[in-house]
Structures are given as structure tokens and as C-alpha cells.
Amino acid sequence: MAQGKVWFIGAGPGDPELITVKGARLISSADLVVFAGSLVPVQVLAIARAGVPLIDSAPLSLPETHALLRDCVRSGGLAARVHTGEPSLYGAVREQAALLDADGIDWDVVPGVSSAFATAAAAKVSLTVPGGPQTVIISRLSGRTPVPEAEALPKLAAHGAALAVLLSAGEPERLQAELLEGGYAPDTLVVLGHKVGWPGGETVRTRLADLAETARSHGFTRQTVFLVLPGQDLPAGASQSKLYDPGFTHGLREGQEFGNGPDDTGREGED
């Protein structure tokens, strides 16, 4: 029998409609689904075929999870390993993939929607601002999983970029202090996204100076994304994209210069 394959699938932030079409198709055709039970909503698994084993990986060790995937693939099956959010961010794909490689098992990855982007969408904010920050940094507080000293939050904050902080809701006071230490202004907009995409999920806007108090008062102790968004208070005229400015020329449109009277050629200058 031909050997099957393992697919690592990003399930997105919680909303079952925020999984990719490809990810949904693979889950619906899989012979085994292994998922992170506390983070992947059961609605995502409802598309699996009847009778297909749905196994929660939470109580399993890495070797036990690997054995399930290996046995499925060696019998010719398709195994769907379903992760929350985007698998490349704080996921466990690398160590699982190393075991698959050692056993000569084919695998691939389907990306998912990060909770950082889902929070921005739910809050109706833009991470980058024309005339303001053009860089987005995704990071976390150092904890049981250490963060390299060069990537400590105060050093990242010194760039003044937009910053998405994940996996840090348990220490909002330290998070606030490190962001202020790095140079963000106390009145910088911060959006807290709690369980965005899940029933009852919400976003809350606050100032950096009130970040910890806001998180505590709302009971946001886990599954919370913090979007630090400098530049959101720029005047509208200073923060408009040039792409649709009628005077902006790009490869698919020549800009128009207005105010030349009835003989205006619509060009920026004479040929």
C-alpha cells in the first residue's frame, strides 16, 4: 500500500469559518484528525468524515502523537494534525516534523489566520499606518519559554513599530512596564483581543498606561492578544494610502493633476 501523508493545518483563531478552504478540505478527507483540544473549536472537527478518529493531543506526549501519525500514514492514510492559529507562530511543528523526517514520512503545512490579525480585524484597526509605523513585530514576554535578550520587549519597543504581543496575558503589569520602558508613550493605543473568534470573544481599546488595569478588570488572564498601535492618532490626511490618490502614478494608472482648467490633459506634465 502506498504511504500517505501528514498535513499540519492552521485552524485559525477560533471562528470555524476562518479556516482556509484547503485546510477544511483536508480535514474533511482525512483518515485521522489529531487536534489541540483546548484551543481548536469542535466546530472545525465537525467536517471530518463519520467514523474518523478525532484525537485530542492535550494528554499525549510527543512520541505518542508521532506514533498515531506514523501508523496512519504507513497504512496509506492522510493524517490531519490540526493546530490553533498560524502553525509557524509559537507552534510545535518543528519537533513533530523532525520525527516524521527521521521516519521518512511526507508532510506539509497549511497556513492559518493568526489571532493577531483576527484581533485587528475584529477591532477594525490597521497595524500599519501611512505616514506612521510601517513595521509589525510579533513577540511575547519571556517566561518558561525564554526570549533571547536581544528580543526583550523593551528593545523591540524602542523601534516604535506596531507590536503584537501573544502568550503574555498572565503578567499584564510586567508587559505594561516593559513596553513603557522601551519608549512607547503612555497614551499609545492598545487593543486587547480576548478569545477573538470564539463565542463571547471581544476586543477592548485602552491606553498603554491602563493596559494592566484593563486586562485585570476584564478577567483577561489567557488567550489574549495585545496590539500596541502607535500612530493611530495621526490626522486623516496624513494617514491615507497613496495607492488610490488620484495624483499618484503607479504601474496600472497614471496620476491626474487637477486644477489646470478645461484643457487639462489628465497627465502630470507634457510629453
Backbone hydrogen bonds, N-H to C=O, Kabsch-Sander energy under -0.5 kcal/mol:
donor,donor_aa,acceptor,acceptor_aa,energy
4,G,73,V,-2.7
5,K,77,G,-1.2
6,V,106,D,-2.2
7,W,79,A,-2.9
8,F,6,V,-0.5
8,F,108,D,-2.9
9,I,7,W,-0.6
9,I,81,R,-2.6
10,G,110,V,-2.3
11,A,9,I,-0.6
11,A,83,H,-3.2
12,G,85,G,-1.6
18,L,15,D,-2.5
19,I,16,P,-0.6
20,T,10,G,-0.5
24,A,20,T,-2.5
25,R,21,V,-2.3
26,L,22,K,-2.3
27,I,23,G,-2.1
28,S,24,A,-2.3
29,S,25,R,-0.9
30,A,26,L,-0.7
30,A,27,I,-0.8
31,D,78,L,-3.1
32,L,78,L,-1.2
33,V,53,P,-2.4
34,V,80,A,-2.8
35,F,55,I,-2.4
36,A,82,V,-1.1
37,G,35,F,-1.0
39,L,36,A,-1.5
40,V,36,A,-2.5
44,V,41,P,-1.4
45,L,41,P,-0.7
46,A,42,V,-0.9
47,I,44,V,-0.8
48,A,45,L,-2.0
52,V,49,R,-1.9
55,I,33,V,-2.9
55,I,53,P,-0.6
56,D,54,L,-0.5
57,S,35,F,-3.2
60,L,57,S,-1.6
65,T,61,S,-2.4
66,H,62,L,-2.6
67,A,63,P,-2.2
68,L,64,E,-1.6
69,L,65,T,-2.0
70,R,66,H,-3.2
71,D,67,A,-2.5
72,C,68,L,-1.9
73,V,69,L,-2.4
74,R,70,R,-2.7
75,S,71,D,-0.9
75,S,72,C,-0.5
76,G,73,V,-2.0
77,G,72,C,-2.6
79,A,5,K,-2.6
79,A,77,G,-0.6
80,A,32,L,-3.2
80,A,78,L,-0.5
81,R,7,W,-3.2
81,R,79,A,-0.7
82,V,34,V,-2.9
82,V,80,A,-0.8
83,H,9,I,-2.9
83,H,81,R,-0.6
85,G,12,G,-3.4
89,L,86,E,-2.1
90,Y,88,S,-0.7
96,Q,92,A,-1.2
97,A,93,V,-3.3
98,A,94,R,-2.0
99,L,95,E,-1.2
100,L,96,Q,-1.9
101,D,97,A,-3.0
102,A,98,A,-2.0
103,D,99,L,-1.3
104,G,101,D,-1.6
105,I,100,L,-2.9
108,D,6,V,-1.7
110,V,8,F,-3.1
113,V,18,L,-0.6
114,S,112,G,-0.5
118,A,114,S,-2.2
119,T,115,S,-2.2
120,A,116,A,-1.8
121,A,117,F,-2.2
122,A,118,A,-2.5
123,A,119,T,-2.4
124,K,120,A,-0.7
124,K,121,A,-0.7
125,V,120,A,-2.3
129,V,133,P,-2.3
132,G,129,V,-3.2
137,I,162,A,-2.5
139,S,137,I,-0.5
139,S,164,A,-2.5
141,L,166,L,-0.5
143,G,145,T,-1.7
151,E,148,P,-2.1
152,A,149,E,-1.6
155,K,152,A,-0.9
156,L,152,A,-1.9
157,A,153,L,-3.2
158,A,154,P,-1.2
159,H,156,L,-1.6
160,G,157,A,-1.8
162,A,135,T,-2.0
163,L,228,V,-2.3
164,A,137,I,-3.2
165,V,163,L,-0.6
165,V,226,F,-3.0
166,L,139,S,-2.6
166,L,164,A,-0.6
168,S,224,T,-0.5
171,E,168,S,-1.3
175,L,171,E,-2.2
176,Q,172,P,-2.7
177,A,173,E,-2.3
178,E,174,R,-2.5
179,L,175,L,-2.0
180,L,176,Q,-2.2
181,E,177,A,-2.4
182,G,178,E,-1.5
183,G,180,L,-1.3
184,Y,179,L,-1.6
188,T,185,A,-2.1
189,L,229,L,-0.6
190,V,206,T,-2.7
191,V,227,L,-2.5
192,L,190,V,-0.5
192,L,204,V,-3.1
193,G,191,V,-0.6
193,G,225,V,-2.9
194,H,192,L,-0.6
194,H,202,E,-2.8
195,K,193,G,-0.6
195,K,223,Q,-2.7
198,W,195,K,-2.2
201,G,198,W,-2.4
202,E,194,H,-2.0
204,V,192,L,-2.2
206,T,190,V,-2.3
208,L,188,T,-1.7
209,A,186,P,-2.6
210,D,207,R,-1.6
211,L,208,L,-1.6
214,T,210,D,-2.6
215,A,211,L,-2.6
216,R,212,A,-2.6
217,S,213,E,-2.6
218,H,214,T,-1.5
219,G,215,A,-0.5
219,G,216,R,-1.0
220,F,215,A,-2.5
221,T,219,G,-1.6
225,V,193,G,-2.5
226,F,165,V,-2.3
227,L,191,V,-3.0
227,L,225,V,-0.6
228,V,163,L,-3.5
228,V,226,F,-0.7
229,L,189,L,-3.0
229,L,227,L,-0.6
232,Q,229,L,-0.9
234,L,231,G,-1.4
238,A,235,P,-1.4
239,S,235,P,-0.8
239,S,236,A,-1.1
240,Q,237,G,-0.5
245,D,242,K,-1.2
248,F,245,D,-2.3
249,T,247,G,-0.5
250,H,253,R,-2.8
253,R,250,H,-1.4
255,G,253,R,-0.5
256,Q,246,P,-3.6
258,F,256,Q,-0.6
264,D,261,G,-1.8
